[in-house]
Protein backbone atom coordinates (compact mmCIF):
# COMPACT_ATOMS: atom_id res chain seq x y z
CA UNK A 1 0.00 0.00 0.00
CA UNK A 2 2.75 2.46 0.90
CA UNK A 3 4.49 1.97 -2.45
CA UNK A 4 1.35 2.40 -4.54
CA UNK A 5 0.16 5.45 -2.61
CA UNK A 6 3.64 7.00 -2.86
CA UNK A 7 3.65 6.53 -6.63
CA UNK A 8 0.16 7.99 -6.91
CA UNK A 9 1.12 10.98 -4.76
CA UNK A 10 4.24 11.59 -6.82
CA UNK A 11 2.11 11.51 -9.97
CA UNK A 12 -0.06 14.26 -8.45
CA UNK A 13 3.04 16.32 -7.59
CA UNK A 14 4.46 15.99 -11.11
CA UNK A 15 1.10 16.79 -12.69
CA UNK A 16 0.75 19.93 -10.56
CA UNK A 17 4.25 21.06 -11.59
CA UNK A 18 3.49 20.38 -15.24
CA UNK A 19 0.18 22.23 -15.12
CA UNK A 20 1.84 25.22 -13.41
CA UNK A 21 4.36 25.46 -16.25
CA UNK A 22 1.76 24.94 -18.97
CA UNK A 23 -0.95 27.23 -17.57
CA UNK A 24 0.65 30.47 -18.90
CA UNK A 25 0.50 28.91 -22.38
CA UNK A 26 -3.17 28.03 -21.99
CA UNK A 27 -2.47 24.31 -21.73
CA UNK A 28 -3.02 21.49 -19.30
CA UNK A 29 -0.84 18.41 -19.33
CA UNK A 30 -3.61 16.47 -21.09
CA UNK A 31 -3.77 19.04 -23.91
CA UNK A 32 0.04 19.20 -24.05
CA UNK A 33 0.09 15.44 -24.65
CA UNK A 34 -2.30 15.86 -27.58
CA UNK A 35 -0.34 18.66 -29.30
CA UNK A 36 2.92 16.78 -28.77
CA UNK A 37 1.46 13.55 -30.17
CA UNK A 38 0.25 15.47 -33.23
CA UNK A 39 3.57 17.27 -33.62
CA UNK A 40 5.43 13.93 -33.60
CA UNK A 41 3.09 12.30 -36.12
CA UNK A 42 4.33 12.05 -39.69
CA UNK A 43 1.56 14.20 -41.15
CA UNK A 44 0.81 16.38 -38.12
CA UNK A 45 -2.63 14.83 -37.89
CA UNK A 46 -4.27 11.74 -36.43
CA UNK A 47 -7.77 10.30 -36.18
CA UNK A 48 -9.40 11.14 -32.85
CA UNK A 49 -9.70 7.44 -32.02
CA UNK A 50 -5.98 6.92 -32.61
CA UNK A 51 -5.20 9.82 -30.23
CA UNK A 52 -7.26 8.16 -27.51
CA UNK A 53 -5.63 4.81 -28.17
CA UNK A 54 -2.09 6.18 -28.02
CA UNK A 55 -2.71 8.31 -24.94
CA UNK A 56 -4.83 5.59 -23.33
CA UNK A 57 -7.78 7.90 -22.64
CA UNK A 58 -11.45 7.62 -23.49
CA UNK A 59 -13.15 9.26 -26.48
CA UNK A 60 -14.82 11.94 -24.36
CA UNK A 61 -11.44 13.07 -23.00
CA UNK A 62 -10.01 13.32 -26.52
CA UNK A 63 -13.03 15.26 -27.74
CA UNK A 64 -12.79 17.67 -24.82
CA UNK A 65 -9.06 18.25 -25.33
CA UNK A 66 -9.41 18.73 -29.08
CA UNK A 67 -12.38 21.10 -28.58
CA UNK A 68 -10.28 23.30 -26.31
CA UNK A 69 -7.19 23.14 -28.51
CA UNK A 70 -9.31 24.01 -31.54
CA UNK A 71 -10.82 27.00 -29.71
CA UNK A 72 -7.25 28.19 -29.03
CA UNK A 73 -6.27 27.80 -32.68
CA UNK A 74 -3.70 25.12 -31.88
CA UNK A 75 -5.52 22.27 -33.63
CA UNK A 76 -8.06 22.01 -36.45
CA UNK A 77 -10.48 19.25 -37.28
CA UNK A 78 -10.85 17.95 -40.79
CA UNK A 79 -12.51 14.99 -42.47
CA UNK A 80 -10.46 11.81 -42.55
CA UNK A 81 -9.85 10.98 -46.23
CA UNK A 82 -9.32 7.32 -45.30
CA UNK A 83 -12.59 7.06 -43.36
CA UNK A 84 -15.58 9.02 -44.60
CA UNK A 85 -17.18 9.09 -41.14
CA UNK A 86 -14.00 9.83 -39.22
CA UNK A 87 -12.33 13.06 -38.16
CA UNK A 88 -8.69 14.01 -37.99
CA UNK A 89 -7.18 16.44 -35.52
CA UNK A 90 -4.34 18.40 -37.13
CA UNK A 91 -1.82 20.63 -35.40
CA UNK A 92 -1.62 24.20 -36.71
CA UNK A 93 1.48 26.37 -37.13
CA UNK A 94 0.46 28.18 -33.94
CA UNK A 95 0.09 24.80 -32.24
CA UNK A 96 3.64 23.87 -33.22
CA UNK A 97 4.99 27.16 -31.81
CA UNK A 98 3.11 26.73 -28.52
CA UNK A 99 4.21 23.08 -28.31
CA UNK A 100 7.83 24.19 -28.70
CA UNK A 101 7.52 26.81 -25.96
CA UNK A 102 5.71 24.34 -23.72
CA UNK A 103 8.39 21.71 -24.21
CA UNK A 104 11.13 24.21 -23.36
CA UNK A 105 9.30 25.08 -20.13
CA UNK A 106 8.71 21.42 -19.29
CA UNK A 107 12.35 20.52 -19.98
CA UNK A 108 13.61 23.37 -17.82
CA UNK A 109 11.24 23.06 -14.87
CA UNK A 110 9.58 19.63 -14.79
CA UNK A 111 11.64 17.02 -16.63
CA UNK A 112 15.04 18.06 -15.28
CA UNK A 113 16.58 17.84 -11.83
CA UNK A 114 14.28 15.35 -10.15
CA UNK A 115 16.61 15.17 -7.18
CA UNK A 116 18.27 11.90 -8.20
CA UNK A 117 21.63 11.26 -9.85
CA UNK A 118 21.82 9.43 -13.20
CA UNK A 119 22.33 5.91 -11.76
CA UNK A 120 19.38 6.36 -9.41
CA UNK A 121 17.21 7.75 -12.24
CA UNK A 122 18.13 4.78 -14.43
CA UNK A 123 17.31 2.32 -11.65
CA UNK A 124 13.98 4.04 -11.00
CA UNK A 125 13.11 4.08 -14.70
CA UNK A 126 14.00 0.41 -15.05
CA UNK A 127 11.89 -0.49 -12.00
CA UNK A 128 8.91 1.48 -13.29
CA UNK A 129 9.28 -0.09 -16.75
CA UNK A 130 9.27 -3.52 -15.12
CA UNK A 131 6.05 -2.69 -13.23
CA UNK A 132 4.41 -1.29 -16.36
CA UNK A 133 5.40 -4.32 -18.41
CA UNK A 134 4.00 -6.65 -15.74
CA UNK A 135 0.76 -4.68 -15.81
CA UNK A 136 0.49 -5.12 -19.59
CA UNK A 137 1.32 -1.52 -20.49
CA UNK A 138 3.76 -2.48 -23.26
CA UNK A 139 2.99 -4.54 -26.35
N, C-alpha and C positions, 0 to 999 in steps of 0.2 A: 504494500500500500504506500509506504513512504517513497519508494522509487517512482511509482506511477504519478503520485500527486506532485512530486518534485518536478518531474518532466512537464506535467500539465501547467504548473505554476510558472516554470521557465518559459513555456510557450506564450503565456499571457504577458510576461515581462517583455519578451522579444517583440510580440505583436504591438504592444503599447509604444515601444521605442520606434518601431517601423511607422506606425500611424502618426506619431509626432513629427517624424521627418517628412512624411508624405503629405500631411495636412496642408502645409503652405502651397503645395502644388495642386491642391484640390483632389487628391487621391487618398484612397484607403489601401491597405495592403492587398485586399481582394482585387481591387481595380488595377493596381500596379501589376499583379500577376497576369491579368488579362492583356494589358498593353505590352508587357514583356513577351508573353507567349506569341502575340501577333507579330511583334517586331522580330522575333527569332524565326518565324515561319518563312518559308521560301518565297511566298507570294505576298506576304504581309496581310493575309486574310485566312480565316478558317471558318468552317461551319460552326454554328453555335453549339451543336451537339458534341463536336470534336473538342471544343473549348472545355465544356463540362467534363468530358471524359479525361482529358489530359490534366485538368486541375482537380479532378475527383470531387466535383461539386454538382449539385442538382441543377436541373434546367431553370428553375425559378431564380436561383442565384446568378446564373449566367445572364439571364434576361435582365435582371436588375442591374448588374454591373455594366452590361452593354448599353442599357438605357441611359445610365448616368454618364458613361464615357461619351456616348453620342451627343448628349445635351451639352457636354463640354467641348465638343468639336474634336475629340481625340480619336474617335472611331466612327465609321459610317457603316450602315447596313446596306447590303445589296443582294439581289437574287443570286442564288447559287446556280451557275450554268450547268453543273453536273447533276443537279437535283431540282427539278422545277418547283417543288414545294418548299425547298430549303432556303435558308438565309445564311449569308456570310457576314461576318464582322470583319471590317478592314481597318487597319490603322491608318490615320491621316499623317500628313507631314507634321502638323502640330503635335499629334500624338507621339511621333518619333522624337521630337524635340523635348517634350515633357518627360518621356521615358528616359531619355539620356540624362536630364537634370535629376530625375528621381533616383536613377541608378548611382549617380555621383554622390548624392546625399546618403543613400543607403550604404554605399561602400565606405564612406568616410565615418559614418556615425552609428551604423547598426552591424554591418558585416565584419568590421575590423575590431581588433582589440577586445576580445571576449573575456580577457583575464586569464587565459591559458597559454602556455608556450606551445610551439609547434608539435612536439611529441605528444603532449596531452590532448591537443586538438585532434590529432590523427587518431589517437586511441579512442577518444569520444566518438568521432565520426564512424570509426569502424564498429564500435559497439552499437551505435544507433542503426547503422546499416544492417547489422546482424539481426537486431530486433525487428526492423522493418521487413527484412526478407522472411523471417519466421512468421510474421503476420500476413504474408502474402502481398506485400506492397510492391514487389518487383516481379516482372514477368520472368 
